Amino acid sequence: MTAMTHAMLKGSNIPLEATAIRAVLRWTPGTDVPDIDASALLLGGDDRVRSDEDFVFYNQPRHPSGLVRHLPKKQAPEGLTDTIEADLTGLEPGVHRVVLAASADGGTFGQVRDLSLLLYDASPSAAEEPLAIFAVLPETGKEAALICGELYRRGDSWKFRALGQGYESGLVGLATEYGISVDDGEGAEAEADQSAGQSTGQGGAEEPEALATAEPSSPQAPAPSQAETTALPPPRPLPQPDPWDPQATQPLAAGQGATPTGATGDGDYYLPPQPPVPPQVPPHVPAPAYPPPAQPPAPPAYGYPQQPSYGYPQPPAYGYPQQVQRTDPPPPPPLPMPFPDPNFTLPPQGPQFQKR
């Protein structure tokens, strides 16, 4: 009959019928994942180890009784594994609990993925399915050591409890809490620091003397000889030439007979003639801005007839014929009716009307 696998929660427990237990830590490796190590602590009735031999880990892989062992790591299809085996029935009555722990080397459990504790029956005839599986989750992610679970006595039988308690102080802090005296090299480091301090102190006493001998004294300028002092007196201030006079040159000093090297016979100096400085041109002043010439008036709006200027006929507006005004003189006034002339007679009419 195949045993059923129990999915454990934090704080839950199950009874164990197996007499030998294999506890397997499993996780997924990676480039940023620290290495995980399994360990076991055999505790007495006071929840402390009886001696340092009750701590089984990679540097002490076997308990003196041979009943608790640390096995080498293995590469499984699901990830890396590290294993602790314990024969529960053979443990002496003084051992009340076996704590199953894990430590992270070079990191914290916040970087570890898929960490779980699997409990198997280690007897040869046992099934390959695990008795229990517990997914170990850190509380803060800063833990460097974890108590994954514990095997503890209950009367004449044993039980397993899932825990998951973390320690930021790592495996050293966990082991110290259960009474393991850990030699972490503090005495050697103290001696090394003390010897280093003594050597530093001796070196410090010798350092000023070494610096005094190593640092050369600041070089002193050689004192000028009497001949140099009399031959090279300090130069006298010379008047400056007028920069606006192109014919001006540098005057000679108070001495006479200036030499081409710039030193006179009696120790005076002169400056060589400087090229004339071109006169400064006053800045260009822009000419005043005059208003632009008046523009002719704009033509009248499009569509209005033009009024002809005096003496100049205007061309017709583009596209529109001009209205020609009639220039005929007005009709003369009517003539008055004449009065009849009393002496007027009609001319003779036809021959039929003439007197014979």
Secondary structure as GFF3:
##gff-version 3
##sequence-region A 1 356
A	DSSP	beta_strand	6	8	.	.	.	ID=ss1
A	DSSP	beta_strand	13	16	.	.	.	ID=ss2
A	DSSP	beta_strand	20	28	.	.	.	ID=ss3
A	DSSP	beta_strand	35	43	.	.	.	ID=ss4
A	DSSP	three_ten_helix	52	54	.	.	.	ID=ss5
A	DSSP	beta_strand	55	56	.	.	.	ID=ss6
A	DSSP	beta_strand	68	76	.	.	.	ID=ss7
A	DSSP	beta_strand	79	87	.	.	.	ID=ss8
A	DSSP	beta_strand	97	105	.	.	.	ID=ss9
A	DSSP	three_ten_helix	109	111	.	.	.	ID=ss10
A	DSSP	beta_strand	113	121	.	.	.	ID=ss11
A	DSSP	beta_strand	132	135	.	.	.	ID=ss12
A	DSSP	beta_strand	145	154	.	.	.	ID=ss13
A	DSSP	beta_strand	157	167	.	.	.	ID=ss14
A	DSSP	alpha_helix	170	177	.	.	.	ID=ss15
A	DSSP	alpha_helix	186	214	.	.	.	ID=ss16
A	DSSP	alpha_helix	226	231	.	.	.	ID=ss17
A	DSSP	three_ten_helix	351	353	.	.	.	ID=ss18
###
